[in-house]
Amino acid sequence: MNQTATKKPPQKRSRSPFNIGFRQEKDYFIENLAMLLTSGMTMIQAIEAVKSETKTAKMLKIMTDLEEEINSGSALWRALAKLKIFPDYIISLVRVGEQSGRLAENLKMIVEERRKDRIFKSQIYSATMYPILILLMALVVGTGIAWFILPKLASVFKQLRIDLPITTRALIALGEFLGQYGIYVVPFFLLFTIFLVYFLFFNSKTKHLGQGLLFRLPGTKRLILEIEISRFGYILGNLLEAGLPISDALSSLKGVATFRAFKKLYGYFEVSIAEGNSFKKTFANLPKINNLISNPLQQMIVAGEQSGNLSDVLLKIGKIYEEKINLTTKNLAIILEPVLLIIVWVVVLLIALSVIMPIYSLIGGMNK
């Protein structure tokens, strides 16, 4: 046993004076635990080996508590559920794996799903990072121009004895306002922007408002739908393939959804299926479901349910939409780039015309 266990040591990571992050540690825990159990280690040996590689203080405490729970005779899934570090679907897969003797296989399934989830998140970040950087740069440059340059231009234009265009007059008014109150207005505006972003996208109680905003944008809506459907297919398919009853699988799935609309949808699925309804009847009783799950997908799910191959159909849906996500991410970046450049160009053009037109008017008056 010991010889077998030493063949595949835990995955090594480079030492760093900084913690690599709690989320990364959780992923390493599942990955290494699956590998060590497959190699023949006992549960306690595997947990001790993974614990020796843990770097963050929070995860180290969790590993210590987990080790105590296992030593006291608790099942792994009960210990993980008590510690509340993983979503319900992972607990369900661990529980089914322990009860069926397929724990290592189910842990590998979890590792693969977590890997896909990281890929989905990285694709969202890669698609949105460029436009966010452009908008931030435009905000910084625009704030600098408005605060430091416009007040000086305003004082110059006020001395000119010519009729000024409406855009120039607006620019002068803004420059005078910022010249007098900019020390208060600009910091307040920046703080308000940060607060608004946090309120719309990060606060757990209000981020559904930002999600609703993203869901109304054509490009991001399509990407969100594809990611959620791919996650729906992979997770529900894996849960059913592992042997979990469909009602329990849907209950676990509800806690995985990122967007509020899908959380409500999965909750409705759970209640409807628990009442004995088929997916066909469940879809028919929800008029607006086409906004989240298209009719062809509904037909595939219904056909899989009727043929007894629902888990295979769901996994196939997950794979199909994973490929679509790659294409949509690339297209979204291509579409957003010229749109942002046009917006910046229009703003720069308005400012330039507001400055240049009075100068031309002044030169024309001097020639006369």
C-alpha positions as CSV (number, residue, x, y, z in Angstrom):
1,M,0.0,0.0,0.0
2,N,2.7,2.5,0.9
3,Q,4.7,1.7,-2.2
4,T,1.7,2.3,-4.4
5,A,0.9,5.5,-2.6
6,T,4.4,7.0,-3.2
7,K,4.1,6.6,-7.0
8,K,2.0,9.7,-7.4
9,P,2.7,12.4,-4.9
10,P,0.5,15.5,-4.6
11,Q,0.8,18.1,-7.3
12,K,3.6,20.4,-6.3
13,R,3.3,24.1,-6.5
14,S,6.1,26.7,-6.4
15,R,6.7,28.3,-3.0
16,S,5.7,31.9,-2.7
17,P,5.7,34.5,0.1
18,F,2.1,35.2,-0.9
19,N,-1.0,33.0,-0.6
20,I,-2.1,31.7,-4.0
21,G,-5.7,32.2,-3.0
22,F,-8.4,30.2,-1.3
23,R,-10.3,29.3,-4.5
24,Q,-7.2,27.8,-6.1
25,E,-6.5,25.8,-3.0
26,K,-10.0,24.3,-3.1
27,D,-9.4,23.2,-6.7
28,Y,-6.1,21.7,-5.8
29,F,-7.7,19.9,-2.9
30,I,-10.2,18.1,-5.2
31,E,-7.6,17.4,-7.9
32,N,-5.0,16.0,-5.6
33,L,-7.5,14.0,-3.5
34,A,-8.8,12.3,-6.6
35,M,-5.2,11.5,-7.8
36,L,-4.1,10.1,-4.4
37,L,-7.2,8.0,-3.8
38,T,-6.7,6.5,-7.3
39,S,-3.1,5.7,-6.5
40,G,-4.3,3.6,-3.5
41,M,-4.0,5.8,-0.5
42,T,-6.5,5.7,2.3
43,M,-8.7,8.8,2.9
44,I,-6.7,9.9,5.9
45,Q,-3.4,9.5,4.2
46,A,-4.6,11.4,1.1
47,I,-6.0,14.3,3.3
48,E,-2.7,14.5,5.2
49,A,-0.7,14.6,2.0
50,V,-2.9,17.4,0.6
51,K,-2.8,19.2,3.9
52,S,1.0,19.3,3.7
53,E,0.8,21.2,0.4
54,T,-1.8,23.7,1.7
55,K,-0.5,27.3,1.9
56,T,-3.4,29.6,2.8
57,A,-4.3,29.9,6.5
58,K,-8.1,29.6,5.8
59,M,-7.7,26.4,3.8
60,L,-5.2,25.0,6.3
61,K,-7.8,25.4,9.1
62,I,-10.5,23.8,6.9
63,M,-8.2,20.8,6.1
64,T,-7.5,20.4,9.9
65,D,-11.3,20.4,10.6
66,L,-11.8,18.0,7.8
67,E,-9.2,15.6,9.1
68,E,-10.8,15.7,12.5
69,E,-14.2,14.9,11.1
70,I,-12.9,12.0,9.1
71,N,-11.0,10.6,12.1
72,S,-14.2,10.8,14.1
73,G,-15.8,8.5,11.6
74,S,-17.7,11.0,9.5
75,A,-18.1,10.3,5.7
76,L,-16.3,12.7,3.4
77,W,-19.4,14.1,2.0
78,R,-20.9,14.9,5.4
79,A,-17.6,16.5,6.5
80,L,-17.6,18.7,3.3
81,A,-21.2,19.6,3.7
82,K,-20.6,20.7,7.3
83,L,-17.6,22.8,6.3
84,K,-19.6,24.5,3.5
85,I,-16.7,25.1,1.2
86,F,-18.2,23.5,-2.0
87,P,-21.6,23.9,-3.8
88,D,-24.3,21.3,-3.4
89,Y,-23.7,19.5,-6.6
90,I,-20.1,18.6,-5.6
91,I,-21.4,17.3,-2.2
92,S,-23.9,15.2,-4.1
93,L,-21.3,13.7,-6.4
94,V,-19.0,12.9,-3.4
95,R,-22.0,11.3,-1.6
96,V,-23.0,9.2,-4.5
97,G,-19.3,8.2,-5.1
98,E,-18.8,7.1,-1.6
99,Q,-22.1,5.1,-1.5
100,S,-21.4,3.4,-4.9
101,G,-17.6,2.9,-4.4
102,R,-16.8,5.3,-7.3
103,L,-15.5,8.2,-5.2
104,A,-12.2,8.5,-7.2
105,E,-14.1,8.5,-10.5
106,N,-16.6,11.1,-9.2
107,L,-13.8,13.3,-7.9
108,K,-12.2,13.2,-11.4
109,M,-15.6,14.2,-12.8
110,I,-15.6,17.2,-10.4
111,V,-12.1,18.2,-11.4
112,E,-13.1,18.2,-15.0
113,E,-16.2,20.3,-14.3
114,R,-14.2,22.8,-12.2
115,R,-11.7,23.0,-15.0
116,K,-14.4,23.9,-17.5
117,D,-15.9,26.4,-15.1
118,R,-12.5,28.2,-14.9
119,I,-12.3,28.2,-18.7
120,F,-15.8,29.7,-18.9
121,K,-14.8,32.5,-16.4
122,S,-11.5,33.2,-18.2
123,Q,-13.4,33.5,-21.5
124,I,-15.7,36.1,-20.0
125,Y,-12.7,38.0,-18.5
126,S,-10.9,37.9,-21.9
127,A,-14.0,39.2,-23.7
128,T,-14.6,42.0,-21.3
129,M,-11.1,43.0,-20.2
130,Y,-10.3,45.0,-23.4
131,P,-13.4,47.2,-23.4
132,I,-13.1,47.7,-19.7
133,L,-9.5,49.0,-20.1
134,I,-10.6,51.3,-23.0
135,L,-13.4,52.7,-20.9
136,L,-11.1,53.2,-17.9
137,M,-8.5,55.0,-20.0
138,A,-11.2,57.2,-21.6
139,L,-12.5,58.0,-18.1
140,V,-9.1,58.9,-16.7
141,V,-8.1,61.0,-19.8
142,G,-11.6,62.7,-19.9
143,T,-11.5,63.5,-16.3
144,G,-8.0,65.0,-16.6
145,I,-9.0,67.1,-19.6
146,A,-12.2,68.3,-17.9
147,W,-10.5,69.2,-14.7
148,F,-7.2,70.8,-15.8
149,I,-7.6,72.0,-19.4
150,L,-11.3,73.0,-19.7
151,P,-11.1,75.7,-17.0
152,K,-8.2,77.4,-18.9
153,L,-10.0,77.1,-22.2
154,A,-13.1,78.6,-20.7
155,S,-11.2,81.7,-19.5
156,V,-9.7,82.2,-23.0
157,F,-13.0,81.8,-24.9
158,K,-14.8,84.1,-22.5
159,Q,-12.5,87.0,-23.6
160,L,-13.3,86.4,-27.3
161,R,-15.8,88.9,-28.8
162,I,-17.4,86.3,-31.1
163,D,-20.5,84.2,-31.2
164,L,-19.6,80.8,-29.8
165,P,-21.2,77.5,-31.0
166,I,-23.5,75.8,-28.5
167,T,-21.0,72.9,-28.0
168,T,-18.3,75.5,-27.1
169,R,-20.7,77.3,-24.7
170,A,-21.4,74.0,-23.0
171,L,-17.7,73.2,-22.8
172,I,-17.1,76.7,-21.2
173,A,-19.9,76.1,-18.7
174,L,-18.4,72.7,-17.8
175,G,-14.9,74.2,-17.5
176,E,-16.0,77.0,-15.2
177,F,-18.0,74.6,-13.0
178,L,-15.0,72.2,-12.7
179,G,-12.6,75.0,-12.1
180,Q,-14.6,76.1,-9.1
181,Y,-15.9,72.8,-7.8
182,G,-13.6,70.2,-9.4
183,I,-11.8,69.4,-6.2
184,Y,-15.1,68.1,-4.8
185,V,-16.9,66.9,-7.9
186,V,-14.2,64.8,-9.5
187,P,-13.4,62.7,-6.4
188,F,-17.1,62.3,-5.7
189,F,-17.7,61.2,-9.3
190,L,-14.9,58.6,-9.2
191,L,-16.1,57.3,-5.8
192,F,-19.7,57.2,-7.1
193,T,-18.6,55.2,-10.2
194,I,-16.7,52.7,-8.0
195,F,-19.8,52.3,-5.7
196,L,-22.1,51.9,-8.7
197,V,-20.0,49.1,-10.1
198,Y,-19.9,47.4,-6.8
199,F,-23.6,47.9,-6.3
200,L,-24.5,46.5,-9.7
201,F,-22.0,43.6,-10.1
202,F,-20.5,42.6,-6.8
203,N,-23.0,43.1,-3.9
204,S,-24.8,39.8,-3.3
205,K,-28.2,41.5,-2.6
206,T,-28.2,43.9,-5.6
207,K,-26.0,42.3,-8.3
208,H,-29.1,40.9,-10.0
209,L,-29.7,44.5,-11.2
210,G,-26.3,44.5,-13.1
211,Q,-27.0,41.0,-14.3
212,G,-30.3,42.2,-15.7
213,L,-28.5,45.0,-17.4
214,L,-26.0,42.6,-19.0
215,F,-28.8,40.4,-20.0
216,R,-30.3,43.2,-22.1
217,L,-27.2,43.7,-24.2
218,P,-27.3,41.5,-27.3
219,G,-23.6,40.3,-27.3
220,T,-23.3,39.7,-23.6
221,K,-26.7,38.1,-23.4
222,R,-25.7,35.5,-25.9
223,L,-22.5,34.7,-24.1
224,I,-24.3,34.4,-20.7
225,L,-26.9,32.1,-22.2
226,E,-24.3,29.8,-23.7
227,I,-22.2,29.6,-20.6
228,E,-25.3,28.9,-18.4
229,I,-26.6,26.2,-20.8
230,S,-23.2,24.6,-21.1
231,R,-22.9,24.5,-17.3
232,F,-26.5,23.2,-17.0
233,G,-25.7,20.4,-19.5
234,Y,-22.4,19.3,-17.9
235,I,-23.4,19.5,-14.3
236,L,-26.9,17.9,-14.6
237,G,-25.6,15.3,-17.0
238,N,-22.7,14.3,-14.7
239,L,-25.0,14.2,-11.7
240,L,-27.5,11.9,-13.5
241,E,-24.7,9.8,-14.9
242,A,-23.3,9.3,-11.4
243,G,-26.7,7.9,-10.3
244,L,-28.2,10.8,-8.5
245,P,-32.1,11.0,-8.7
246,I,-33.2,13.8,-11.0
247,S,-35.0,15.7,-8.2
248,D,-31.8,15.7,-6.1
249,A,-29.7,16.7,-9.1
250,L,-31.9,19.7,-9.9
251,S,-31.8,20.7,-6.2
252,S,-28.0,20.7,-6.4
253,L,-28.0,22.5,-9.7
254,K,-29.9,25.5,-8.4
255,G,-27.0,26.6,-6.2
256,V,-24.6,26.6,-9.2
257,A,-26.3,29.1,-11.4
258,T,-24.7,32.5,-11.6
259,F,-27.6,34.5,-12.9
260,R,-30.8,35.0,-11.0
261,A,-33.0,34.0,-14.0
262,F,-31.4,30.6,-14.1
263,K,-31.6,30.1,-10.4
264,K,-35.4,30.7,-10.6
265,L,-35.6,28.4,-13.6
266,Y,-33.8,25.5,-11.9
267,G,-36.0,26.0,-8.8
268,Y,-39.1,25.7,-11.0
269,F,-37.6,22.6,-12.6
270,E,-37.0,21.1,-9.1
271,V,-40.6,21.7,-8.0
272,S,-42.2,20.6,-11.2
273,I,-40.2,17.4,-11.5
274,A,-40.8,16.5,-7.9
275,E,-44.5,16.8,-8.5
276,G,-44.2,14.0,-11.1
277,N,-44.2,16.1,-14.2
278,S,-42.0,15.3,-17.2
279,F,-39.6,17.8,-18.8
280,K,-42.0,18.1,-21.7
281,K,-44.9,19.2,-19.4
282,T,-42.5,21.4,-17.4
283,F,-41.4,23.3,-20.5
284,A,-45.0,23.6,-21.6
285,N,-46.1,25.2,-18.3
286,L,-43.4,27.9,-18.5
287,P,-44.4,30.3,-21.3
288,K,-41.2,32.4,-21.3
289,I,-38.7,29.5,-21.1
290,N,-37.7,30.1,-24.7
291,N,-35.9,33.3,-23.5
292,L,-33.5,31.0,-21.6
293,I,-33.6,27.6,-23.2
294,S,-34.4,27.5,-27.0
295,N,-37.0,25.3,-28.4
296,P,-34.5,22.9,-30.2
297,L,-32.8,22.4,-26.9
298,Q,-36.1,21.6,-25.2
299,Q,-36.8,19.0,-27.9
300,M,-33.4,17.4,-27.3
301,I,-34.0,17.2,-23.6
302,V,-37.5,15.8,-24.0
303,A,-36.2,13.2,-26.5
304,G,-33.4,12.2,-24.1
305,E,-35.9,11.8,-21.3
306,Q,-38.2,9.7,-23.3
307,S,-35.4,7.5,-24.6
308,G,-33.8,7.0,-21.2
309,N,-30.6,8.7,-22.4
310,L,-31.1,12.1,-20.7
311,S,-27.6,12.2,-19.1
312,D,-25.9,11.6,-22.5
313,V,-28.0,14.2,-24.2
314,L,-27.2,16.8,-21.5
315,L,-23.5,16.1,-21.7
316,K,-23.8,16.5,-25.5
317,I,-25.5,19.8,-25.0
318,G,-22.7,20.9,-22.7
319,K,-20.1,20.0,-25.2
320,I,-21.9,21.7,-28.1
321,Y,-22.3,25.0,-26.2
322,E,-18.8,24.9,-24.9
323,E,-17.7,25.1,-28.6
324,K,-20.2,27.9,-29.2
325,I,-18.7,29.9,-26.2
326,N,-15.3,29.9,-27.9
327,L,-16.7,31.4,-31.1
328,T,-19.0,33.9,-29.3
329,T,-16.1,35.1,-27.1
330,K,-13.9,35.8,-30.2
331,N,-16.8,37.5,-32.1
332,L,-17.7,39.6,-29.0
333,A,-14.2,41.0,-28.8
334,I,-14.2,41.8,-32.5
335,I,-17.5,43.6,-32.3
336,L,-16.8,45.6,-29.2
337,E,-13.5,47.0,-30.4
338,P,-14.8,49.2,-33.2
339,V,-17.9,50.2,-31.2
340,L,-15.7,51.5,-28.4
341,L,-13.3,53.2,-30.8
342,I,-16.3,55.0,-32.5
343,I,-17.6,56.2,-29.1
344,V,-14.1,57.5,-28.1
345,W,-13.7,59.1,-31.6
346,V,-17.1,60.9,-31.3
347,V,-16.3,62.3,-27.9
348,V,-12.8,63.5,-29.1
349,L,-14.4,65.0,-32.3
350,L,-16.9,67.0,-30.3
351,I,-14.3,68.4,-28.0
352,A,-12.0,69.2,-31.0
353,L,-14.8,71.0,-32.9
354,S,-15.8,72.9,-29.8
355,V,-12.2,74.2,-29.5
356,I,-11.4,74.7,-33.2
357,M,-14.6,76.4,-34.4
358,P,-14.2,79.5,-32.3
359,I,-10.6,79.8,-33.4
360,Y,-11.7,79.8,-37.1
361,S,-14.4,82.3,-36.3
362,L,-11.8,84.6,-34.7
363,I,-9.4,84.3,-37.6
364,G,-12.2,85.0,-40.1
365,G,-13.2,88.2,-38.1
366,M,-9.5,89.4,-38.1
367,N,-9.3,89.0,-41.9
368,K,-12.4,91.1,-42.4
